[in-house]
Amino acid sequence: MGDPLGGRTAAVLGFGHQGAAQALNLRDAGARVLVGAREGGAAEARARAAGFETVGLAAAARAASMVAVLLPDEAVPAVWPAVAPAIDAGACVVFAHGFNLLYAELEFGPRQDVVLVAPTAPGRVLRDTVAAGGRLPAYVAVHRDGSGGALRAAQAWAAGIGCAPLWPTTVREETEVDLFGEQVVLCGGLQSLVTSAFETLVAAGYSPEIAYLEVAHQLRYLAEALHARGPAGLRQGISGTALYGDLTRGPRVIGTASRAAMGEILAEIQSGAFAREWRAEVAAGAPRLAALRARAAAHPIEEARRRALGEGGAPLPEDAPRPHPPGSPPAEPAESG
Ligand SMILES: NC(=O)c1ccc[n+]([C@@H]2O[C@H](COP(=O)([O-])OP(=O)(O)OC[C@H]3O[C@@H](n4cnc5c(N)ncnc54)[C@H](OP(=O)(O)O)[C@@H]3O)[C@@H](O)[C@H]2O)c1
């Protein structure tokens, strides 16, 4: 089997969602991979159990000529002063999301390549797709081209982790669009839509269990159809009544006020205001996040779910994204992304 990295040793810093998937895929593709993990941590044990040699973050960085920073974004600024001096002057540093490249003032050497290779799915999906012989699209960008060959290095990394086709982008575009997508649709918008619809039905006297099944549980089937067939394909698979309601009522739900909010949210991302707010929250130990999370977890929709699906609820689908903010229990990379 060929080595996708052309003999360069890869250090994967972090063995979480992306770290585990990328390390496993690279190894399967024939690359030499070392995992950087903190001593005694869950990631170290998982990486060793998967057969990887593990050392500390700086030691792994020192031993490699391609260094992938696959730690939680909020952890990177704090560890960077210890990791950066260990990275070889001619190494290529790979990030999977541009947040810290755009907003944190990470320092790099003048001859180092710094690239973005962002797979378009959670780590678990990347691993499963590639293990089944498939490929996953990724975004690729060059942040710094110290060697003159940064794009080739990024492409080699992307190929090694099993990504294709590769969509050229910039760090700014990937970061801003990723934040906008998760805030407005994939996480924030979706959760608010579901919760508001649930509250509306329950306030009008409908059963919480039926409300849950209708506005949350069935989402999966529609999301899968959208994923597989696109908006027009999804519309082909619903009844005429549902289609008429979709096209006449949908724009009222997401109307002028929501579009204005989207514009404001995008402006906060573009100005860096969101990043400053989030970094200040992390620096303070994330108290607001913990309080908001606790309040959301206590919402009656959770009890409605348990009751609607039977005691304990249905198991999450294996690829369900699961948030893993600071202070949350260690994430299981085998299950989510
Ligand atoms: N989630 C996804 O699938 C996904 C998709 C696309 C891009 N990305 C990007 O990929 C990068 C990694 O995200 P992720 O979701 O894979 O991260 P994650 O699963 O939360 O990563 C956790 C890993 O980081 C380690 N870690 C956390 N804090 C650390 C610290 N202070 N020092 C040393 N190790 C530490 C953990 O080790 P311990 O077990 O020792 O705590 C664990 O190995 C991010 O840039 C993210 O934006 C992620």
The ligand as a Tripos MOL2 file, in Angstrom:
@<TRIPOS>MOLECULE
LIG
   48    52     1     0     0
SMALL
NO_CHARGES

@<TRIPOS>ATOM
      1 N1        -16.7520   17.0960   15.5900 N.am      1 LIG1
      2 C1        -16.4470   16.8510   14.3110 C.2       1 LIG1
      3 O1        -16.6130   15.7610   13.7920 O.2       1 LIG1
      4 C2        -15.8030   17.9360   13.4820 C.ar      1 LIG1
      5 C3        -16.1460   18.0930   12.1370 C.ar      1 LIG1
      6 C4        -15.3870   18.9850   11.3480 C.ar      1 LIG1
      7 C5        -14.3640   19.6990   11.9420 C.ar      1 LIG1
      8 N2        -14.1130   19.5520   13.2770 N.ar      1 LIG1
      9 C6        -12.9820   20.2700   13.8590 C.3       1 LIG1
     10 O2        -12.0280   19.2940   14.2810 O.3       1 LIG1
     11 C7        -11.3080   19.7950   15.4020 C.3       1 LIG1
     12 C8        -11.4060   18.7940   16.5230 C.3       1 LIG1
     13 O3        -12.7630   18.7550   16.9470 O.3       1 LIG1
     14 P1        -13.3710   17.4370   17.5910 P.3       1 LIG1
     15 O4        -14.8490   17.6270   17.6230 O.co2     1 LIG1
     16 O5        -12.7880   16.2480   16.9440 O.co2     1 LIG1
     17 O6        -12.7760   17.5810   19.0430 O.3       1 LIG1
     18 P2        -13.1310   16.6850   20.3060 P.3       1 LIG1
     19 O7        -13.7330   15.3970   19.8930 O.co2     1 LIG1
     20 O8        -13.8550   17.4970   21.3000 O.co2     1 LIG1
     21 O9        -11.6350   16.4270   20.7960 O.3       1 LIG1
     22 C9        -11.3930   15.9620   21.9810 C.3       1 LIG1
     23 C10        -9.9270   15.5800   22.0010 C.3       1 LIG1
     24 O10        -9.1060   16.6830   22.4030 O.3       1 LIG1
     25 C11        -8.4100   16.3010   23.5900 C.3       1 LIG1
     26 N3         -8.2490   17.4830   24.4270 N.ar      1 LIG1
     27 C12        -9.1980   18.3320   24.8440 C.ar      1 LIG1
     28 N4         -8.6570   19.3250   25.5440 N.ar      1 LIG1
     29 C13        -7.3380   19.0700   25.5820 C.ar      1 LIG1
     30 C14        -6.2440   19.7390   26.1800 C.ar      1 LIG1
     31 N5         -6.3990   20.8680   26.8710 N.pl3     1 LIG1
     32 N6         -5.0110   19.1840   26.0380 N.ar      1 LIG1
     33 C15        -4.8590   18.0560   25.3460 C.ar      1 LIG1
     34 N7         -5.8410   17.3700   24.7570 N.ar      1 LIG1
     35 C16        -7.0740   17.8940   24.8810 C.ar      1 LIG1
     36 C17        -9.2480   15.2200   24.2020 C.3       1 LIG1
     37 O11        -8.4590   14.4330   25.0060 O.3       1 LIG1
     38 P3         -8.9350   13.8920   26.4580 P.3       1 LIG1
     39 O12        -9.7300   12.6580   26.2300 O.co2     1 LIG1
     40 O13        -7.6550   13.6810   27.1510 O.co2     1 LIG1
     41 O14        -9.7930   14.9700   27.0680 O.co2     1 LIG1
     42 C18        -9.7110   14.4980   22.9670 C.3       1 LIG1
     43 O15        -8.6990   13.7190   22.4150 O.3       1 LIG1
     44 C19       -11.9110   21.1570   15.7210 C.3       1 LIG1
     45 O16       -11.1530   22.1300   15.0630 O.3       1 LIG1
     46 C20       -13.2960   21.0740   15.1040 C.3       1 LIG1
     47 O17       -13.8510   22.3420   14.7960 O.3       1 LIG1
     48 C21       -14.7920   18.6950   14.0470 C.ar      1 LIG1
@<TRIPOS>BOND
     1     1     2 1
     2     2     3 2
     3     2     4 1
     4     4     5 ar
     5     4    48 ar
     6     5     6 ar
     7     6     7 ar
     8     7     8 ar
     9     8     9 1
    10     8    48 ar
    11     9    10 1
    12     9    46 1
    13    10    11 1
    14    11    12 1
    15    11    44 1
    16    12    13 1
    17    13    14 1
    18    14    15 2
    19    14    16 1
    20    14    17 1
    21    17    18 1
    22    18    19 2
    23    18    20 1
    24    18    21 1
    25    21    22 1
    26    22    23 1
    27    23    24 1
    28    23    42 1
    29    24    25 1
    30    25    26 1
    31    25    36 1
    32    26    27 ar
    33    26    35 ar
    34    27    28 ar
    35    28    29 ar
    36    29    30 ar
    37    29    35 ar
    38    30    31 1
    39    30    32 ar
    40    32    33 ar
    41    33    34 ar
    42    34    35 ar
    43    36    37 1
    44    36    42 1
    45    37    38 1
    46    38    39 2
    47    38    40 1
    48    38    41 1
    49    42    43 1
    50    44    45 1
    51    44    46 1
    52    46    47 1
@<TRIPOS>SUBSTRUCTURE
     1 LIG1         1 GROUP 0 **** ****
